[in-house]
Amino acid sequence: MVASPKAKEAMPAPASRSAAAGGPPVPISAPLTAEAAGNLGILPASHWQQAQGEDAADDTDDTASTIGSLPSSTASLSQSIFEYRKILGRTYHSNVGNAEAWQPNDARHAEAMDIFHHLNTLILSGKLYTAPLPKKIQKAVDIGTGTGIWAIDFADEFPEAEVIGTDVSPIQPTWVPPNLKFEIDDLNLEWTWPDNTFDYIHSRSLIGVVEDWEGFYRQAFRCCKPGGYVEDVSNSVKAFSLDGTVKEGSALDQWGKVFFEGGNKFGRTFKVVEDDIHRKCMEKAGFVDIVIKDIQVPVGAWPKDKTQQELGIWAKMALESDLEGYVNYIWGVVLGWTPEEISTYCAAFRRELKNTRIHGMYTTRVAYARKPESFQQ
């Protein structure tokens, strides 16, 4: 029997993190000055308290790595997997090695991740993957598996395959398909699998998680079998509209801009889609037959088309189910926003999500590629 996870004492916000294992502390950030924020198109955090209530009457609700020299990931995490940090009342994985996580690992956020799993499956027309996998594969891995829900569904679909799900937090269920196992592992450290292990390497929602995307795909290439596939699904944090209803300076407009700035300070980019990172890093690693597909996803019940409306309702639900969980760490710990500033911003964001006159959207990017059959390690 495993002991319950043990949370460390509450800590308001760590002021620094290590630049590398054993390295000196490096400040994450000081709060942006008004001038610096303005140059980036970011409104100061205090704006949301000043603006609170001004637009409440306009609500229109809808019903409807550093790689190579670091220790192996499994060894470095073995002593700390149940020691969680507590920030603003939420638990996060302990910042051991490179395993500093910006999303909570508690039950509330797990529910939000499972909602996003359903949404992403709808976006892919009910599919778990888009790579042209053969009907029978021997071994697959889900990197950064989270609650493990994707890996469970995939293991059910491929009952003869051995499926592994990895994550830094042990939040996955115990009762799973017999061909599935979960491993505690940090994707930012050296991968411990032998060369040419997997027929399929899957990942999803790793924006703001991966420290070195070139290193990530270099390791994926090494561990992928010749002829095997790697696939990632990334949801951009940049909100937009096709009709101009997402206004500059609105809460939706600021969402991506603040995350982009936070990623710069945090050292893990949120501009994976915008900077075409999948294509560049897959190609550099040696993958071929790279396929990139961008899908515009509505947020809210505003679309008239029923299929799009269903996507929008689920997207709104996925965000609203744990909005604070998405922003607390990057905005509060990294960028220095106060709890009050975060709360008033989230209230403004929720009002805009409910307003069906605002036609917000974001981009989901699906990227897959193949390791050449002729490649020899």
C-alpha positions in Angstrom: 0.0 0.0 0.0 1.4 3.4 -0.9 1.3 6.2 1.6 -0.8 9.3 0.7 1.1 12.2 -1.0 2.6 14.5 1.6 2.4 18.2 0.9 5.2 20.5 2.1 4.3 23.6 4.1 2.6 26.4 2.2 5.0 28.6 0.3 3.8 31.9 -1.3 6.1 31.8 -4.3 9.7 30.6 -4.8 11.8 33.5 -5.8 14.3 31.5 -7.8 15.1 28.2 -9.4 18.3 26.5 -10.5 19.6 27.1 -13.9 20.9 23.5 -14.1 21.4 20.7 -11.7 23.5 21.9 -8.8 23.7 25.4 -10.3 23.3 28.7 -8.5 19.8 30.1 -8.0 18.6 32.3 -10.8 15.8 34.8 -10.2 12.7 33.9 -12.2 11.4 37.4 -12.6 10.6 40.7 -11.1 7.1 42.1 -11.9 7.0 43.8 -15.2 7.2 47.6 -15.2 4.3 49.3 -16.9 6.6 50.5 -19.6 8.1 47.1 -20.3 4.6 45.5 -20.3 3.3 48.1 -22.7 6.1 47.4 -25.1 5.0 43.7 -25.2 1.3 44.5 -25.6 0.7 43.2 -22.0 -1.5 45.2 -19.7 -0.2 45.6 -16.1 -1.6 43.2 -13.6 -3.3 46.1 -11.7 -5.4 46.9 -14.8 -7.8 44.0 -14.0 -8.6 45.4 -10.5 -9.2 48.9 -11.9 -11.4 47.5 -14.7 -13.4 45.2 -12.4 -17.1 45.7 -12.8 -16.8 48.0 -15.8 -17.9 45.4 -18.3 -20.1 43.2 -16.1 -23.2 44.6 -17.6 -22.1 43.4 -21.1 -22.4 39.7 -20.1 -24.2 37.5 -22.6 -24.2 34.0 -21.1 -24.4 30.8 -23.2 -26.5 28.0 -21.9 -26.1 25.5 -24.1 17.1 19.9 -21.1 19.8 19.9 -20.6 20.5 16.4 -21.9 23.5 14.1 -21.5 25.2 15.2 -18.3 22.2 15.1 -16.1 21.3 12.0 -14.0 18.7 9.6 -15.3 15.2 10.8 -14.8 13.9 7.8 -12.9 16.7 7.8 -10.3 16.5 11.5 -9.6 12.8 11.5 -8.9 12.5 8.3 -6.8 12.9 10.0 -3.4 10.6 13.0 -4.0 7.6 11.8 -6.0 5.2 12.2 -3.0 6.6 15.5 -1.8 4.3 18.1 -3.3 4.6 21.9 -3.1 1.6 23.9 -2.0 1.0 27.3 -3.7 -2.1 29.3 -3.2 -3.9 26.3 -1.8 -3.0 24.0 -4.7 -0.5 21.2 -4.9 2.3 21.0 -7.5 5.0 18.5 -8.2 8.1 19.3 -6.1 10.8 21.2 -8.0 13.4 18.5 -8.0 15.9 18.5 -10.8 14.2 19.8 -13.9 10.7 18.6 -12.8 9.4 22.1 -11.9 5.8 22.0 -13.1 3.5 25.0 -13.8 0.2 23.0 -13.7 -1.2 21.7 -10.4 -1.4 17.9 -9.9 -4.5 17.9 -7.6 -7.9 16.4 -8.2 -9.4 19.7 -9.5 -6.8 20.0 -12.2 -7.0 16.3 -13.0 -10.7 16.8 -13.8 -9.8 19.7 -16.1 -7.2 17.6 -17.9 -9.7 14.8 -18.5 -12.2 17.3 -20.0 -9.4 18.5 -22.3 -8.8 14.9 -23.3 -12.5 14.6 -24.4 -12.2 17.9 -26.2 -9.0 16.9 -28.0 -10.6 13.6 -29.0 -13.5 15.5 -30.5 -11.1 17.8 -32.3 -9.5 14.7 -33.9 -13.0 13.4 -35.0 -13.1 10.8 -32.2 -9.5 9.6 -32.8 -6.7 9.2 -30.3 -4.0 9.7 -33.0 -3.6 10.7 -36.6 -0.3 9.1 -37.5 -0.8 6.2 -40.0 -0.1 3.4 -37.4 -0.3 -0.2 -38.5 -3.1 -2.3 -37.0 -0.6 -4.1 -34.8 2.2 -2.4 -32.9 4.4 -3.9 -30.2 5.2 -1.0 -28.0 4.1 2.6 -27.5 4.7 5.4 -24.9 2.7 8.4 -23.8 5.2 11.1 -22.6 3.7 13.4 -20.0 0.7 11.2 -19.5 -1.0 13.3 -16.8 -4.0 11.5 -15.5 -3.2 8.6 -17.9 -6.6 8.8 -19.6 -5.2 8.9 -23.2 -2.8 5.9 -22.4 -5.8 3.9 -21.0 -7.9 4.5 -24.1 -4.9 3.7 -26.4 -4.1 0.5 -24.5 -7.8 -0.6 -24.9 -7.6 0.1 -28.7 -4.3 -1.8 -29.0 -4.7 -4.7 -26.5 -1.7 -6.7 -27.9 0.7 -3.7 -27.6 2.7 -2.9 -24.5 1.8 0.7 -23.5 3.7 2.9 -21.1 2.6 6.3 -19.7 5.2 8.5 -18.0 4.8 11.6 -15.8 6.6 13.3 -12.9 3.5 13.0 -10.7 1.9 9.6 -9.7 -1.7 10.7 -10.2 -2.8 7.9 -12.5 -5.4 5.3 -11.5 -4.5 1.8 -10.3 -7.0 -0.1 -12.3 -5.9 0.0 -15.9 -5.7 -2.3 -18.9 -3.3 -5.2 -18.3 -1.1 -4.1 -21.2 -0.5 -0.6 -19.7 1.9 0.5 -17.0 2.8 3.9 -15.6 6.3 5.1 -14.8 7.5 8.1 -12.9 9.8 9.9 -15.3 10.9 13.4 -16.1 10.9 14.1 -19.9 13.4 16.9 -19.4 16.1 14.5 -18.2 17.9 11.7 -20.0 15.5 9.1 -21.3 16.4 5.6 -19.9 14.9 3.4 -22.6 17.2 1.6 -25.1 17.6 2.7 -28.7 14.8 1.7 -31.1 12.3 0.7 -28.4 8.9 2.2 -29.5 6.7 1.9 -32.5 4.9 5.0 -31.5 5.8 7.9 -29.2 2.9 10.1 -28.3 2.8 13.4 -26.4 0.2 16.1 -25.8 -0.1 19.4 -24.0 3.6 19.9 -23.4 3.6 23.6 -24.1 5.4 25.3 -21.2 6.7 21.9 -20.0 9.6 21.0 -22.3 12.9 22.8 -21.6 14.7 21.8 -24.8 12.5 20.8 -27.8 15.5 19.9 -29.9 16.7 17.6 -27.1 13.2 16.2 -26.7 12.9 15.1 -30.4 16.5 14.0 -30.4 15.7 11.5 -27.6 12.4 10.6 -29.3 14.3 9.8 -32.5 16.8 7.6 -30.6 14.1 5.6 -28.8 11.8 5.3 -31.8 12.1 2.2 -34.0 13.0 2.6 -37.6 9.7 3.1 -39.4 8.0 4.1 -36.2 6.1 7.4 -35.5 6.2 10.3 -33.1 3.2 12.5 -32.6 2.3 15.6 -30.5 -0.9 17.6 -30.0 -0.4 21.1 -28.8 -3.0 23.7 -27.9 -1.8 27.3 -28.5 -2.5 29.8 -25.7 -3.0 32.6 -28.2 -6.7 33.6 -28.5 -8.0 35.3 -31.6 -11.2 35.9 -33.6 -11.9 35.9 -37.3 -14.3 38.8 -37.0 -12.5 41.2 -34.7 -14.6 40.5 -31.6 -11.5 39.5 -29.5 -10.4 43.1 -28.8 -6.9 44.2 -28.1 -6.5 44.6 -24.3 -9.3 42.2 -23.6 -8.9 39.3 -21.1 -8.8 36.8 -24.0 -6.3 38.9 -25.9 -4.0 39.1 -22.8 -4.2 35.3 -22.1 -1.6 34.4 -24.7 0.6 37.5 -24.3 1.0 37.0 -20.6 1.8 33.2 -21.1 4.3 34.1 -23.7 6.1 36.5 -21.4 5.9 34.0 -18.5 7.4 31.3 -20.7 10.3 33.6 -21.5 11.0 34.1 -17.8 10.3 30.5 -16.9 12.7 29.1 -19.6 10.0 26.9 -21.2 8.4 28.4 -24.2 4.6 28.7 -24.7 5.1 29.7 -28.4 5.4 26.1 -29.7 2.8 26.6 -32.4 3.7 30.1 -33.3 7.4 29.4 -33.7 6.8 26.2 -35.7 8.8 24.2 -33.2 7.5 20.8 -34.2 8.5 21.0 -37.8 12.0 22.5 -37.1 12.9 20.1 -34.3 11.5 16.9 -35.9 13.4 17.7 -39.1 16.6 18.4 -37.2 16.4 15.2 -35.2 16.1 13.2 -38.5 12.4 12.4 -38.8 10.9 12.4 -42.3 7.3 12.6 -43.7 6.5 15.4 -41.3 2.8 16.3 -41.3 1.5 19.4 -39.6 -2.2 20.2 -39.2 -3.6 23.3 -37.6 -7.3 23.2 -36.4 -9.1 26.4 -35.3 -11.1 25.6 -32.2 -14.0 27.9 -31.0 -14.3 28.7 -27.3 -17.9 29.1 -26.1 -21.3 28.3 -27.5 -21.3 31.0 -30.1 -20.9 28.9 -33.3 -24.1 28.2 -35.2 -22.8 25.0 -36.6 -23.7 22.2 -34.2 -20.3 20.4 -34.4 -18.4 23.6 -33.9 -20.7 24.6 -31.1 -20.1 21.3 -29.3 -16.3 21.9 -29.5 -16.8 25.4 -28.2 -18.9 24.3 -25.2 -16.3 21.7 -24.2 -13.4 24.2 -24.7 -15.2 26.7 -22.4 -15.8 23.9 -19.9 -12.2 22.8 -19.9 -11.0 26.3 -19.2 -13.6 27.3 -16.7 -13.2 24.0 -14.7 -9.8 25.2 -13.4 -8.9 28.6 -14.7 -6.9 29.6 -11.6 -5.0 26.3 -11.9 -3.7 27.3 -15.3 -2.5 30.8 -14.3 -1.5 30.7 -10.7 2.1 29.5 -11.2 3.2 31.3 -14.3 1.3 34.5 -13.5 1.8 34.5 -9.8 5.1 32.8 -9.1 7.0 33.6 -12.3 5.6 37.1 -13.2 4.7 38.3 -9.7 1.0 38.9 -9.9 -0.8 39.0 -6.5 -3.7 36.6 -5.7 -6.1 39.6 -6.0 -4.8 40.5 -9.4 -5.1 36.9 -10.6 -8.7 36.7 -9.2 -9.9 39.8 -10.9 -8.3 38.8 -14.2 -10.0 35.4 -14.0 -13.3 37.0 -13.4 -12.9 39.2 -16.5 -11.8 36.1 -18.5 -14.9 34.2 -17.4 -17.2 37.1 -18.4 -15.7 37.1 -21.9 -16.1 33.3 -22.2 -19.8 33.6 -21.4 -20.4 36.5 -23.8 -21.6 34.9 -27.1 -20.9 38.1 -28.9 -17.2 37.4 -28.5 -16.1 34.8 -31.0 -12.9 33.6 -29.4 -10.8 30.8 -30.9 -7.4 29.1 -30.5 -5.3 26.8 -32.6 -4.7 23.1 -31.9 -1.7 21.8 -33.8 -1.3 18.1 -34.6 2.2 17.1 -35.7 3.5 13.7 -36.6 6.6 12.3 -38.3 8.3 9.0 -39.1 11.8 7.6 -38.4 13.3 6.3 -41.6 13.2 2.5 -42.0 16.8 2.6 -43.3 18.2 4.3 -40.3 20.8 2.4 -38.3 21.8 3.6 -34.8 
